[in-house]
């Protein structure tokens, strides 16, 4: 009994000594700045900065290879902290949000076929480019919602909707959407054209109730250079976005504010 | 008679060849034809005609847009009404020429017939096949002149004529063989002359006994082509499997039949080659089966390219009940369509209408690992495992497990007791893997 205790004690002391020596001689110098910078990172590893995850971006920042504004998911206050830490001038970044440029949900868009295959956007794309009559419209199977690390995209009535307050503009949904319907736009823009179809107005009218039919009323209602026509599709100039009132000129409600924002305003008014 | 070899896997779907006893009828002239410019694999054809221009039957409408491409000819005489687009089989819009018929059906001066093809340079015959716009009429629509021009260092010793028609429901090739045996035999000899092939085999499944007997009788004296009776099994008409069944040669992974000295041609293509060489007639019509329980008179029609599916259905007497599904092609590999405005293309072998009782609607469930898909896969893949990998977006694993060998024959999905959409999974994985490889290649070259 005593021998066993003594042997164990000796082994313990020896191992403790060995660990102590290893820690002393093989210590890895960690830049305290890197640790601080890493703590500021959003930690979602979305990759939108172009580096391999948040750790990679932090290392690049400390190594002065990257700019503080490159992370689209970082909030303004954290960005301010980061600039202070790195000792650089404050970077001002315009907040952007993702917008799904389609409003063809189950009530608005007509369907040409019944699709009962694999419930994923890219699989549905292989079968006649989806079941909706409008071949440009949202498939509504939620590839973007799955890709979003912030849970900012909801699929409602077979239409993807972005919640702007949750969106951090990482751009993963932009890459994922097989129909290329999602773009990042300035968050300050009050209204968007929720249609991406360049088809003729008559065709779009049959395919979807809320399509942009190319009537140009919004172009007339807005100031110059705020909305231009790209064929049969109105396109907002996000460098100089039109005011929210312009949306009233649209006969099909393709030009409007984001659905979730409209709901938020309604809730606050009650 | 040498031995027939049994390939691995395969299934036995009900044959349902309702129209196999209905002779080929020539479709009457229509008022309008919509001729798509891309009915083949490869570059789309380039239009040569203007809006409002008058064209004659057989006139060249569009020239090949590259080496792997095919010419398109006018199905009738009339006026080009529009250079527009039409709905294609795959659900997207195809560029197309819309021709308004003038009712006279005037024929253009045909290309000079080459009746003495035995003593003609194969290059001239190949040029004729290219000029006639012939593509593989079995389904893939690969330009025939490309297929018949193997590289000089790969000698071809065997030509296989594919008269298998293993897809249930279809009977267009069956009727074509039964009604035009001499032309098909001569066409086969022409192709063998082009390829300098020693052996000519004609494979026919034994559900077409009348055809087998007819061809045996016709070839009794010459022995070419050698007629083989094959036991019915799907997908015997697949190129690689027909080669194995007749010669026991295995096409290497990712390879082509010419790697083992074989070329396979569908009987309908052979017939078109005969027409082009001996009669100087370009490819602007084909035999198409219109069949299915809801159809009043299932049958086989000689339709001009560009007739719409609705026209084809009208010829078959219309519908006696509402169909639950319409398929362009056979039930195993065909594409389900949602509109009858789609035009008949060079590779449209059939139009199938399914009634509600024939269609099983199901919910697909989780894989139960029964392994039946492994037993039936003619390419010896493991569709069940591949399906799971693909569902989890592991396209790297799927690539390593040879998903690119899948030919989408549908045996696995047909046999699966959990009703898993395996073919759709494979198709998705194939597009992803091919896109990845192309991206890697583009990166390398840049």
Interface residues (C-beta under 8 A of the other chain):
Chain A: X112 X113 X116 X117 X118 X122 X123 X126 X127 X128 X129 X135
Chain B: X90 X91 X92 X93 X338 X339 X361 X421 X424 X425 X427 X428 X431 X432
